[in-house]
């Protein structure tokens, strides 16, 4: 296995663990396993809320830049 495959497998494995944890003991346990596995795929934003805010700002700036450059 290459380093890239190991990193991707580790990230997805951590996402699976976070998804299972959230579906059993998290604040959104009542929403079901599929919802929590989806949240598990973005586990850094779930575990570290500031990461979610940073991603949101970057996406917002990307959309604004795209709209400005589109003209």
CORZIDA-V807168 format. One record per pair of residues at least 12 apart in sequence whose ideal C-beta (glycine too) atoms are under 10 Angstrom apart, sorted by the first residue. I is the first residue (numbers start at 1). J is the second residue. If there is no record, write none. Layout:
# CORZIDA-V807168
i->I j->J
i->I j->J
This chain:
# CORZIDA-V807168
i->11 j->41
i->11 j->43
i->11 j->44
i->12 j->40
i->12 j->41
i->12 j->43
i->14 j->40
i->14 j->41
i->14 j->43
i->14 j->44
i->14 j->47
i->15 j->37
i->15 j->38
i->15 j->39
i->15 j->40
i->15 j->41
i->15 j->42
i->15 j->43
i->15 j->44
i->15 j->46
i->16 j->37
i->16 j->40
i->16 j->41
i->16 j->43
i->17 j->40
i->17 j->43
i->18 j->36
i->18 j->37
i->18 j->39
i->18 j->40
i->18 j->41
i->18 j->42
i->18 j->43
i->18 j->44
i->18 j->46
i->18 j->47
i->19 j->33
i->19 j->34
i->19 j->35
i->19 j->36
i->19 j->37
i->19 j->38
i->19 j->39
i->19 j->40
i->19 j->41
i->19 j->43
i->19 j->46
i->20 j->33
i->20 j->36
i->20 j->37
i->20 j->40
i->21 j->36
i->21 j->40
i->21 j->43
i->21 j->46
i->22 j->35
i->22 j->36
i->22 j->37
i->22 j->38
i->22 j->39
i->22 j->40
i->22 j->43
i->22 j->46
i->23 j->35
i->23 j->36
i->23 j->37
i->23 j->39
i->23 j->40
i->24 j->36
i->26 j->39
i->26 j->40
i->26 j->46
i->28 j->46
i->42 j->55
